[in-house]
Amino acid sequence: MFLGRIALSIAILSLPAIGLLAQDQPADHKADNTSINKRDRQKDEPTADNQKDNAADRERAKNIRRAIVQDKSLSTYAHNVKVISEHGTVTLKGPVRSEDEKRAVESKAAEIAGHDNVKSEISVVSKDSDHSR
């Protein structure tokens, strides 16, 4: 009985945190990346399945991904940017929260792959907008 009360207390105390998570997205937010998906269907658009299976491309993508994720000042959006390495050229795709984040991700990729070998398709979205734009 005592453990049941503790579990109930924990559940009740968690409710405000759940509400805060829900506030992160506007009420009318729709998770719709149809326009991005259409863009990525184009034959000349690199997608994750273009990632080459050679050691150099795998290592390059892994090192860039590690550098991005280790930077705790970046948002979850920035941490989830797609990194596609194909024949030495790295393509970065996805939304970030600011121009500073965009520059930081691009800079990390350039440090590893070389500035001339990075193609950025990163978009900047505000917290209030949806990332499909």
N, CA, C and O atoms as a GROMACS GRO file, in nm:
protein
  532
    1MET      N    1   0.082  -0.120   0.000
    1MET     CA    2   0.000   0.000   0.000
    1MET      C    3   0.086   0.126   0.000
    1MET      O    4   0.059   0.222  -0.072
    2PHE      N    5   0.192   0.124   0.083
    2PHE     CA    6   0.281   0.238   0.091
    2PHE      C    7   0.349   0.263  -0.044
    2PHE      O    8   0.360   0.378  -0.086
    3LEU      N    9   0.395   0.156  -0.112
    3LEU     CA   10   0.460   0.170  -0.242
    3LEU      C   11   0.362   0.224  -0.347
    3LEU      O   12   0.402   0.299  -0.436
    4GLY      N   13   0.237   0.186  -0.336
    4GLY     CA   14   0.136   0.237  -0.428
    4GLY      C   15   0.119   0.387  -0.414
    4GLY      O   16   0.102   0.457  -0.513
    5ARG      N   17   0.124   0.436  -0.290
    5ARG     CA   18   0.113   0.580  -0.266
    5ARG      C   19   0.235   0.655  -0.322
    5ARG      O   20   0.222   0.765  -0.376
    6ILE      N   21   0.350   0.594  -0.309
    6ILE     CA   22   0.471   0.657  -0.363
    6ILE      C   23   0.461   0.665  -0.516
    6ILE      O   24   0.490   0.769  -0.574
    7ALA      N   25   0.419   0.556  -0.579
    7ALA     CA   26   0.405   0.556  -0.725
    7ALA      C   27   0.303   0.660  -0.770
    7ALA      O   28   0.325   0.730  -0.868
    8LEU      N   29   0.192   0.670  -0.698
    8LEU     CA   30   0.090   0.769  -0.730
    8LEU      C   31   0.145   0.910  -0.713
    8LEU      O   32   0.119   0.997  -0.796
    9SER      N   33   0.220   0.934  -0.607
    9SER     CA   34   0.280   1.066  -0.584
    9SER      C   35   0.376   1.103  -0.696
    9SER      O   36   0.376   1.216  -0.744
   10ILE      N   37   0.457   1.007  -0.738
   10ILE     CA   38   0.551   1.033  -0.847
   10ILE      C   39   0.476   1.065  -0.975
   10ILE      O   40   0.514   1.157  -1.048
   11ALA      N   41   0.371   0.991  -1.003
   11ALA     CA   42   0.292   1.015  -1.124
   11ALA      C   43   0.230   1.154  -1.122
   11ALA      O   44   0.231   1.224  -1.223
   12ILE      N   45   0.177   1.194  -1.008
   12ILE     CA   46   0.115   1.326  -0.996
   12ILE      C   47   0.220   1.436  -1.011
   12ILE      O   48   0.195   1.537  -1.076
   13LEU      N   49   0.337   1.416  -0.949
   13LEU     CA   50   0.443   1.516  -0.960
   13LEU      C   51   0.498   1.528  -1.101
   13LEU      O   52   0.554   1.632  -1.137
   14SER      N   53   0.484   1.424  -1.181
   14SER     CA   54   0.535   1.425  -1.319
   14SER      C   55   0.444   1.502  -1.414
   14SER      O   56   0.489   1.543  -1.521
   15LEU      N   57   0.319   1.522  -1.379
   15LEU     CA   58   0.224   1.586  -1.468
   15LEU      C   59   0.267   1.725  -1.515
   15LEU      O   60   0.254   1.754  -1.634
   16PRO      N   61   0.320   1.813  -1.426
   16PRO     CA   62   0.364   1.944  -1.477
   16PRO      C   63   0.476   1.931  -1.581
   16PRO      O   64   0.479   2.008  -1.677
   17ALA      N   65   0.566   1.836  -1.564
   17ALA     CA   66   0.675   1.819  -1.661
   17ALA      C   67   0.620   1.774  -1.796
   17ALA      O   68   0.667   1.818  -1.901
   18ILE      N   69   0.521   1.688  -1.793
   18ILE     CA   70   0.459   1.643  -1.918
   18ILE      C   71   0.394   1.761  -1.989
   18ILE      O   72   0.402   1.773  -2.111
   19GLY      N   73   0.330   1.848  -1.913
   19GLY     CA   74   0.269   1.967  -1.969
   19GLY      C   75   0.372   2.059  -2.033
   19GLY      O   76   0.347   2.118  -2.138
   20LEU      N   77   0.491   2.071  -1.969
   20LEU     CA   78   0.597   2.154  -2.026
   20LEU      C   79   0.645   2.098  -2.159
   20LEU      O   80   0.673   2.173  -2.252
   21LEU      N   81   0.653   1.966  -2.169
   21LEU     CA   82   0.695   1.905  -2.295
   21LEU      C   83   0.594   1.935  -2.405
   21LEU      O   84   0.633   1.961  -2.519
   22ALA      N   85   0.468   1.931  -2.372
   22ALA     CA   86   0.364   1.956  -2.471
   22ALA      C   87   0.368   2.102  -2.518
   22ALA      O   88   0.330   2.131  -2.631
   23GLN      N   89   0.415   2.194  -2.431
   23GLN     CA   90   0.421   2.335  -2.469
   23GLN      C   91   0.531   2.363  -2.569
   23GLN      O   92   0.532   2.470  -2.630
   24ASP      N   93   0.625   2.271  -2.587
   24ASP     CA   94   0.735   2.291  -2.680
   24ASP      C   95   0.685   2.305  -2.824
   24ASP      O   96   0.752   2.367  -2.906
   25GLN      N   97   0.569   2.249  -2.855
   25GLN     CA   98   0.512   2.255  -2.989
   25GLN      C   99   0.386   2.341  -2.985
   25GLN      O  100   0.306   2.328  -2.892
   26PRO      N  101   0.367   2.428  -3.082
   26PRO     CA  102   0.243   2.504  -3.088
   26PRO      C  103   0.124   2.409  -3.102
   26PRO      O  104   0.136   2.300  -3.158
   27ALA      N  105   0.009   2.453  -3.052
   27ALA     CA  106  -0.111   2.368  -3.056
   27ALA      C  107  -0.149   2.330  -3.199
   27ALA      O  108  -0.199   2.220  -3.223
   28ASP      N  109  -0.125   2.420  -3.294
   28ASP     CA  110  -0.164   2.392  -3.432
   28ASP      C  111  -0.048   2.332  -3.513
   28ASP      O  112  -0.056   2.324  -3.636
   29HIS      N  113   0.057   2.289  -3.444
   29HIS     CA  114   0.174   2.231  -3.511
   29HIS      C  115   0.138   2.099  -3.579
   29HIS      O  116   0.073   2.013  -3.519
   30LYS      N  117   0.180   2.086  -3.703
   30LYS     CA  118   0.159   1.962  -3.776
   30LYS      C  119   0.294   1.909  -3.817
   30LYS      O  120   0.373   1.980  -3.880
   31ALA      N  121   0.321   1.785  -3.783
   31ALA     CA  122   0.447   1.723  -3.822
   31ALA      C  123   0.436   1.681  -3.968
   31ALA      O  124   0.400   1.567  -3.999
   32ASP      N  125   0.467   1.773  -4.055
   32ASP     CA  126   0.451   1.748  -4.198
   32ASP      C  127   0.577   1.790  -4.271
   32ASP      O  128   0.604   1.910  -4.285
   33ASN      N  129   0.655   1.694  -4.316
   33ASN     CA  130   0.773   1.728  -4.395
   33ASN      C  131   0.756   1.680  -4.539
   33ASN      O  132   0.851   1.635  -4.602
   34THR      N  133   0.635   1.692  -4.589
   34THR     CA  134   0.605   1.650  -4.726
   34THR      C  135   0.694   1.723  -4.826
   34THR      O  136   0.747   1.661  -4.918
   35SER      N  137   0.710   1.854  -4.809
   35SER     CA  138   0.791   1.930  -4.905
   35SER      C  139   0.936   1.884  -4.902
   35SER      O  140   1.000   1.877  -5.007
   36ILE      N  141   0.988   1.854  -4.786
   36ILE     CA  142   1.126   1.805  -4.775
   36ILE      C  143   1.136   1.667  -4.838
   36ILE      O  144   1.232   1.639  -4.910
   37ASN      N  145   1.039   1.582  -4.811
   37ASN     CA  146   1.041   1.448  -4.869
   37ASN      C  147   1.036   1.454  -5.022
   37ASN      O  148   1.104   1.376  -5.089
   38LYS      N  149   0.956   1.545  -5.077
   38LYS     CA  150   0.949   1.560  -5.223
   38LYS      C  151   1.084   1.603  -5.278
   38LYS      O  152   1.130   1.552  -5.380
   39ARG      N  153   1.148   1.698  -5.209
   39ARG     CA  154   1.280   1.744  -5.253
   39ARG      C  155   1.378   1.627  -5.254
   39ARG      O  156   1.454   1.611  -5.349
   40ASP      N  157   1.375   1.545  -5.149
   40ASP     CA  158   1.471   1.436  -5.137
   40ASP      C  159   1.444   1.321  -5.233
   40ASP      O  160   1.528   1.232  -5.246
   41ARG      N  161   1.330   1.320  -5.301
   41ARG     CA  162   1.303   1.218  -5.402
   41ARG      C  163   1.370   1.248  -5.536
   41ARG      O  164   1.378   1.162  -5.623
   42GLN      N  165   1.418   1.371  -5.551
   42GLN     CA  166   1.486   1.408  -5.675
   42GLN      C  167   1.612   1.324  -5.690
   42GLN      O  168   1.681   1.299  -5.591
   43LYS      N  169   1.642   1.280  -5.811
   43LYS     CA  170   1.757   1.192  -5.835
   43LYS      C  171   1.889   1.254  -5.794
   43LYS      O  172   1.980   1.182  -5.751
   44ASP      N  173   1.903   1.386  -5.806
   44ASP     CA  174   2.030   1.450  -5.774
   44ASP      C  175   2.043   1.489  -5.627
   44ASP      O  176   2.146   1.546  -5.589
   45GLU      N  177   1.943   1.461  -5.544
   45GLU     CA  178   1.946   1.493  -5.402
   45GLU      C  179   2.005   1.378  -5.322
   45GLU      O  180   1.948   1.268  -5.324
   46PRO      N  181   2.116   1.398  -5.252
   46PRO     CA  182   2.170   1.291  -5.168
   46PRO      C  183   2.078   1.263  -5.050
   46PRO      O  184   2.026   1.354  -4.987
   47THR      N  185   2.060   1.137  -5.022
   47THR     CA  186   1.982   1.094  -4.905
   47THR      C  187   2.066   0.995  -4.827
   47THR      O  188   2.173   0.954  -4.872
   48ALA      N  189   2.019   0.957  -4.711
   48ALA     CA  190   2.096   0.869  -4.624
   48ALA      C  191   2.136   0.739  -4.694
   48ALA      O  192   2.242   0.684  -4.664
   49ASP      N  193   2.055   0.691  -4.785
   49ASP     CA  194   2.091   0.566  -4.853
   49ASP      C  195   2.202   0.586  -4.956
   49ASP      O  196   2.252   0.489  -5.012
   50ASN      N  197   2.243   0.713  -4.981
   50ASN     CA  198   2.357   0.739  -5.068
   50ASN      C  199   2.490   0.727  -4.993
   50ASN      O  200   2.597   0.726  -5.054
   51GLN      N  201   2.483   0.718  -4.860
   51GLN     CA  202   2.606   0.706  -4.781
   51GLN      C  203   2.686   0.588  -4.834
   51GLN      O  204   2.636   0.475  -4.840
   52LYS      N  205   2.809   0.614  -4.870
   52LYS     CA  206   2.893   0.510  -4.927
   52LYS      C  207   2.944   0.417  -4.818
   52LYS      O  208   2.960   0.456  -4.703
   53ASP      N  209   2.968   0.294  -4.857
   53ASP     CA  210   3.010   0.192  -4.763
   53ASP      C  211   3.161   0.174  -4.763
   53ASP      O  212   3.212   0.075  -4.710
   54ASN      N  213   3.235   0.270  -4.822
   54ASN     CA  214   3.381   0.257  -4.816
   54ASN      C  215   3.430   0.315  -4.684
   54ASN      O  216   3.363   0.399  -4.623
   55ALA      N  217   3.545   0.270  -4.640
   55ALA     CA  218   3.597   0.307  -4.508
   55ALA      C  219   3.615   0.458  -4.492
   55ALA      O  220   3.583   0.512  -4.387
   56ALA      N  221   3.664   0.525  -4.594
   56ALA     CA  222   3.690   0.669  -4.583
   56ALA      C  223   3.560   0.749  -4.564
   56ALA      O  224   3.554   0.837  -4.478
   57ASP      N  225   3.457   0.719  -4.642
   57ASP     CA  226   3.330   0.791  -4.628
   57ASP      C  227   3.262   0.759  -4.496
   57ASP      O  228   3.208   0.849  -4.431
   58ARG      N  229   3.265   0.634  -4.455
   58ARG     CA  230   3.205   0.597  -4.325
   58ARG      C  231   3.276   0.668  -4.211
   58ARG      O  232   3.211   0.722  -4.121
   59GLU      N  233   3.407   0.670  -4.214
   59GLU     CA  234   3.487   0.734  -4.108
   59GLU      C  235   3.462   0.884  -4.106
   59GLU      O  236   3.448   0.943  -3.998
   60ARG      N  237   3.457   0.946  -4.223
   60ARG     CA  238   3.432   1.091  -4.232
   60ARG      C  239   3.295   1.125  -4.172
   60ARG      O  240   3.285   1.217  -4.091
   61ALA      N  241   3.192   1.052  -4.211
   61ALA     CA  242   3.058   1.078  -4.158
   61ALA      C  243   3.054   1.054  -4.007
   61ALA      O  244   2.993   1.132  -3.934
   62LYS      N  245   3.118   0.949  -3.961
   62LYS     CA  246   3.120   0.917  -3.818
   62LYS      C  247   3.188   1.029  -3.738
   62LYS      O  248   3.138   1.070  -3.634
   63ASN      N  249   3.301   1.079  -3.788
   63ASN     CA  250   3.374   1.184  -3.717
   63ASN      C  251   3.296   1.315  -3.714
   63ASN      O  252   3.299   1.387  -3.614
   64ILE      N  253   3.228   1.347  -3.823
   64ILE     CA  254   3.146   1.469  -3.825
   64ILE      C  255   3.030   1.454  -3.729
   64ILE      O  256   3.002   1.544  -3.649
   65ARG      N  257   2.961   1.342  -3.735
   65ARG     CA  258   2.848   1.317  -3.645
   65ARG      C  259   2.894   1.328  -3.499
   65ARG      O  260   2.826   1.391  -3.418
   66ARG      N  261   3.007   1.269  -3.467
   66ARG     CA  262   3.059   1.274  -3.329
   66ARG      C  263   3.086   1.419  -3.287
   66ARG      O  264   3.050   1.459  -3.176
   67ALA      N  265   3.148   1.497  -3.375
   67ALA     CA  266   3.179   1.636  -3.342
   67ALA      C  267   3.052   1.717  -3.317
   67ALA      O  268   3.048   1.802  -3.228
   68ILE      N  269   2.949   1.692  -3.395
   68ILE     CA  270   2.822   1.764  -3.378
   68ILE      C  271   2.756   1.725  -3.247
   68ILE      O  272   2.714   1.812  -3.170
   69VAL      N  273   2.746   1.597  -3.221
   69VAL     CA  274   2.675   1.548  -3.102
   69VAL      C  275   2.749   1.586  -2.974
   69VAL      O  276   2.685   1.609  -2.871
   70GLN      N  277   2.881   1.593  -2.978
   70GLN     CA  278   2.958   1.627  -2.857
   70GLN      C  279   2.943   1.774  -2.819
   70GLN      O  280   2.975   1.811  -2.706
   71ASP      N  281   2.896   1.857  -2.910
   71ASP     CA  282   2.877   1.999  -2.879
   71ASP      C  283   2.742   2.016  -2.811
   71ASP      O  284   2.638   2.026  -2.877
   72LYS      N  285   2.745   2.021  -2.679
   72LYS     CA  286   2.621   2.027  -2.600
   72LYS      C  287   2.553   2.164  -2.608
   72LYS      O  288   2.442   2.180  -2.558
   73SER      N  289   2.618   2.263  -2.671
   73SER     CA  290   2.553   2.393  -2.686
   73SER      C  291   2.453   2.392  -2.802
   73SER      O  292   2.372   2.484  -2.816
   74LEU      N  293   2.460   2.289  -2.885
   74LEU     CA  294   2.369   2.279  -3.000
   74LEU      C  295   2.235   2.218  -2.960
   74LEU      O  296   2.229   2.138  -2.866
   75SER      N  297   2.130   2.255  -3.030
   75SER     CA  298   1.996   2.202  -3.004
   75SER      C  299   1.984   2.058  -3.053
   75SER      O  300   2.071   2.007  -3.124
   76THR      N  301   1.876   1.993  -3.013
   76THR     CA  302   1.848   1.858  -3.061
   76THR      C  303   1.833   1.859  -3.212
   76THR      O  304   1.872   1.764  -3.279
   77TYR      N  305   1.776   1.966  -3.265
   77TYR     CA  306   1.764   1.977  -3.411
   77TYR      C  307   1.902   1.966  -3.475
   77TYR      O  308   1.922   1.888  -3.568
   78ALA      N  309   1.998   2.044  -3.426
   78ALA     CA  310   2.132   2.044  -3.483
   78ALA      C  311   2.198   1.907  -3.465
   78ALA      O  312   2.267   1.858  -3.555
   79HIS      N  313   2.177   1.846  -3.349
   79HIS     CA  314   2.234   1.713  -3.325
   79HIS      C  315   2.180   1.610  -3.424
   79HIS      O  316   2.244   1.507  -3.448
   80ASN      N  317   2.064   1.635  -3.480
   80ASN     CA  318   2.000   1.539  -3.572
   80ASN      C  319   2.015   1.575  -3.720
   80ASN      O  320   1.947   1.516  -3.804
   81VAL      N  321   2.101   1.669  -3.752
   81VAL     CA  322   2.126   1.701  -3.892
   81VAL      C  323   2.179   1.574  -3.960
   81VAL      O  324   2.260   1.501  -3.904
   82LYS      N  325   2.131   1.550  -4.080
   82LYS     CA  326   2.178   1.433  -4.157
   82LYS      C  327   2.317   1.463  -4.213
   82LYS      O  328   2.342   1.572  -4.266
   83VAL      N  329   2.406   1.366  -4.200
   83VAL     CA  330   2.542   1.377  -4.253
   83VAL      C  331   2.560   1.264  -4.354
   83VAL      O  332   2.558   1.147  -4.317
   84ILE      N  333   2.576   1.301  -4.480
   84ILE     CA  334   2.590   1.202  -4.588
   84ILE      C  335   2.724   1.224  -4.655
   84ILE      O  336   2.749   1.330  -4.713
   85SER      N  337   2.810   1.124  -4.648
   85SER     CA  338   2.941   1.133  -4.712
   85SER      C  339   2.943   1.043  -4.834
   85SER      O  340   2.920   0.922  -4.825
   86GLU      N  341   2.970   1.104  -4.948
   86GLU     CA  342   2.966   1.031  -5.074
   86GLU      C  343   3.085   1.073  -5.160
   86GLU      O  344   3.090   1.186  -5.208
   87HIS      N  345   3.179   0.982  -5.179
   87HIS     CA  346   3.299   1.008  -5.260
   87HIS      C  347   3.376   1.131  -5.209
   87HIS      O  348   3.425   1.210  -5.289
   88GLY      N  349   3.385   1.146  -5.078
   88GLY     CA  350   3.460   1.256  -5.019
   88GLY      C  351   3.382   1.385  -5.001
   88GLY      O  352   3.428   1.477  -4.933
   89THR      N  353   3.264   1.394  -5.060
   89THR     CA  354   3.180   1.513  -5.045
   89THR      C  355   3.076   1.486  -4.937
   89THR      O  356   3.010   1.382  -4.937
   90VAL      N  357   3.063   1.580  -4.844
   90VAL     CA  358   2.970   1.566  -4.733
   90VAL      C  359   2.852   1.659  -4.756
   90VAL      O  360   2.870   1.778  -4.780
   91THR      N  361   2.732   1.604  -4.748
   91THR     CA  362   2.610   1.684  -4.756
   91THR      C  363   2.546   1.687  -4.618
   91THR      O  364   2.530   1.583  -4.554
   92LEU      N  365   2.511   1.807  -4.572
   92LEU     CA  366   2.444   1.828  -4.445
   92LEU      C  367   2.300   1.869  -4.474
   92LEU      O  368   2.276   1.960  -4.554
   93LYS      N  369   2.205   1.801  -4.410
   93LYS     CA  370   2.063   1.831  -4.434
   93LYS      C  371   1.988   1.834  -4.304
   93LYS      O  372   2.017   1.760  -4.210
   94GLY      N  373   1.889   1.922  -4.299
   94GLY     CA  374   1.799   1.926  -4.185
   94GLY      C  375   1.788   2.064  -4.125
   94GLY      O  376   1.861   2.156  -4.164
   95PRO      N  377   1.696   2.079  -4.031
   95PRO     CA  378   1.675   2.209  -3.968
   95PRO      C  379   1.763   2.228  -3.845
   95PRO      O  380   1.798   2.132  -3.776
   96VAL      N  381   1.798   2.353  -3.818
   96VAL     CA  382   1.862   2.393  -3.694
   96VAL      C  383   1.787   2.515  -3.642
   96VAL      O  384   1.702   2.570  -3.712
   97ARG      N  385   1.817   2.556  -3.522
   97ARG     CA  386   1.741   2.664  -3.457
   97ARG      C  387   1.792   2.805  -3.484
   97ARG      O  388   1.720   2.902  -3.459
   98SER      N  389   1.916   2.819  -3.535
   98SER     CA  390   1.968   2.955  -3.557
   98SER      C  391   2.079   2.954  -3.661
   98SER      O  392   2.132   2.849  -3.697
   99GLU      N  393   2.112   3.073  -3.709
   99GLU     CA  394   2.224   3.088  -3.802
   99GLU      C  395   2.354   3.046  -3.735
   99GLU      O  396   2.442   2.989  -3.799
  100ASP      N  397   2.368   3.075  -3.604
  100ASP     CA  398   2.488   3.036  -3.531
  100ASP      C  399   2.504   2.884  -3.529
  100ASP      O  400   2.614   2.832  -3.548
  101GLU      N  401   2.392   2.812  -3.507
  101GLU     CA  402   2.398   2.667  -3.510
  101GLU      C  403   2.435   2.616  -3.649
  101GLU      O  404   2.514   2.523  -3.664
  102LYS      N  405   2.377   2.677  -3.749
  102LYS     CA  406   2.407   2.637  -3.887
  102LYS      C  407   2.556   2.652  -3.914
  102LYS      O  408   2.620   2.560  -3.966
  103ARG      N  409   2.613   2.766  -3.877
  103ARG     CA  410   2.756   2.790  -3.897
  103ARG      C  411   2.840   2.692  -3.816
  103ARG      O  412   2.943   2.644  -3.864
  104ALA      N  413   2.798   2.661  -3.695
  104ALA     CA  414   2.873   2.568  -3.610
  104ALA      C  415   2.878   2.428  -3.670
  104ALA      O  416   2.983   2.365  -3.673
  105VAL      N  417   2.764   2.380  -3.719
  105VAL     CA  418   2.758   2.246  -3.780
  105VAL      C  419   2.842   2.244  -3.907
  105VAL      O  420   2.919   2.151  -3.930
  106GLU      N  421   2.827   2.346  -3.990
  106GLU     CA  422   2.903   2.354  -4.115
  106GLU      C  423   3.054   2.360  -4.086
  106GLU      O  424   3.133   2.298  -4.156
  107SER      N  425   3.090   2.434  -3.983
  107SER     CA  426   3.231   2.448  -3.946
  107SER      C  427   3.290   2.314  -3.900
  107SER      O  428   3.402   2.279  -3.937
  108LYS      N  429   3.214   2.241  -3.820
  108LYS     CA  430   3.261   2.110  -3.773
  108LYS      C  431   3.282   2.016  -3.892
  108LYS      O  432   3.381   1.942  -3.896
  109ALA      N  433   3.190   2.018  -3.987
  109ALA     CA  434   3.204   1.934  -4.105
  109ALA      C  435   3.325   1.977  -4.188
  109ALA      O  436   3.399   1.892  -4.238
  110ALA      N  437   3.344   2.106  -4.203
  110ALA     CA  438   3.456   2.158  -4.284
  110ALA      C  439   3.591   2.125  -4.220
  110ALA      O  440   3.688   2.098  -4.291
  111GLU      N  441   3.597   2.125  -4.088
  111GLU     CA  442   3.721   2.090  -4.019
  111GLU      C  443   3.763   1.947  -4.052
  111GLU      O  444   3.882   1.916  -4.060
  112ILE      N  445   3.666   1.861  -4.070
  112ILE     CA  446   3.695   1.720  -4.094
  112ILE      C  447   3.706   1.688  -4.243
  112ILE      O  448   3.797   1.617  -4.284
  113ALA      N  449   3.616   1.739  -4.322
  113ALA     CA  450   3.610   1.703  -4.464
  113ALA      C  451   3.679   1.804  -4.556
  113ALA      O  452   3.708   1.774  -4.672
  114GLY      N  453   3.705   1.924  -4.504
  114GLY     CA  454   3.760   2.030  -4.589
  114GLY      C  455   3.647   2.119  -4.638
  114GLY      O  456   3.541   2.071  -4.677
  115HIS      N  457   3.670   2.248  -4.636
  115HIS     CA  458   3.565   2.345  -4.669
  115HIS      C  459   3.504   2.321  -4.807
  115HIS      O  460   3.382   2.331  -4.824
  116ASP      N  461   3.587   2.290  -4.905
  116ASP     CA  462   3.538   2.271  -5.042
  116ASP      C  463   3.462   2.140  -5.060
  116ASP      O  464   3.402   2.116  -5.165
  117ASN      N  465   3.463   2.055  -4.959
  117ASN     CA  466   3.398   1.924  -4.969
  117ASN      C  467   3.268   1.916  -4.892
  117ASN      O  468   3.214   1.807  -4.872
  118VAL      N  469   3.215   2.032  -4.846
  118VAL     CA  470   3.091   2.033  -4.768
  118VAL      C  471   2.983   2.107  -4.845
  118VAL      O  472   3.000   2.222  -4.887
  119LYS      N  473   2.872   2.039  -4.863
  119LYS     CA  474   2.753   2.099  -4.926
  119LYS      C  475   2.647   2.110  -4.817
  119LYS      O  476   2.604   2.008  -4.761
  120SER      N  477   2.605   2.231  -4.786
  120SER     CA  478   2.508   2.251  -4.679
  120SER      C  479   2.368   2.275  -4.734
  120SER      O  480   2.346   2.365  -4.815
  121GLU      N  481   2.277   2.193  -4.690
  121GLU     CA  482   2.134   2.212  -4.718
  121GLU      C  483   2.060   2.227  -4.586
  121GLU      O  484   1.944   2.187  -4.572
  122ILE      N  485   2.128   2.287  -4.489
  122ILE     CA  486   2.071   2.310  -4.356
  122ILE      C  487   1.978   2.430  -4.364
  122ILE      O  488   2.011   2.531  -4.426
  123SER      N  489   1.862   2.418  -4.302
  123SER     CA  490   1.769   2.530  -4.295
  123SER      C  491   1.757   2.577  -4.150
  123SER      O  492   1.773   2.498  -4.056
  124VAL      N  493   1.730   2.704  -4.134
  124VAL     CA  494   1.714   2.763  -4.001
  124VAL      C  495   1.565   2.781  -3.976
  124VAL      O  496   1.495   2.845  -4.054
  125VAL      N  497   1.518   2.723  -3.867
  125VAL     CA  498   1.377   2.738  -3.829
  125VAL      C  499   1.370   2.790  -3.687
  125VAL      O  500   1.451   2.754  -3.602
  126SER      N  501   1.273   2.876  -3.662
  126SER     CA  502   1.256   2.927  -3.527
  126SER      C  503   1.182   2.824  -3.445
  126SER      O  504   1.124   2.730  -3.500
  127LYS      N  505   1.182   2.842  -3.316
  127LYS     CA  506   1.115   2.749  -3.227
  127LYS      C  507   0.965   2.745  -3.253
  127LYS      O  508   0.898   2.644  -3.228
  128ASP      N  509   0.912   2.857  -3.303
  128ASP     CA  510   0.767   2.866  -3.327
  128ASP      C  511   0.724   2.814  -3.463
  128ASP      O  512   0.604   2.797  -3.488
  129SER      N  513   0.820   2.788  -3.551
  129SER     CA  514   0.780   2.740  -3.684
  129SER      C  515   0.797   2.591  -3.692
  129SER      O  516   0.861   2.529  -3.606
  130ASP      N  517   0.741   2.533  -3.795
  130ASP     CA  518   0.760   2.389  -3.812
  130ASP      C  519   0.869   2.368  -3.913
  130ASP      O  520   0.887   2.449  -4.003
  131HIS      N  521   0.944   2.258  -3.900
  131HIS     CA  522   1.066   2.238  -3.976
  131HIS      C  523   1.043   2.196  -4.121
  131HIS      O  524   1.140   2.170  -4.192
  132SER      N  525   0.922   2.190  -4.166
  132SER     CA  526   0.897   2.148  -4.304
  132SER      C  527   0.918   2.262  -4.403
  132SER      O  528   0.913   2.240  -4.524
  133ARG      N  529   0.942   2.379  -4.354
  133ARG     CA  530   0.959   2.493  -4.444
  133ARG      C  531   1.100   2.506  -4.490
  133ARG      O  532   1.132   2.597  -4.566
   0.00000   0.00000   0.00000
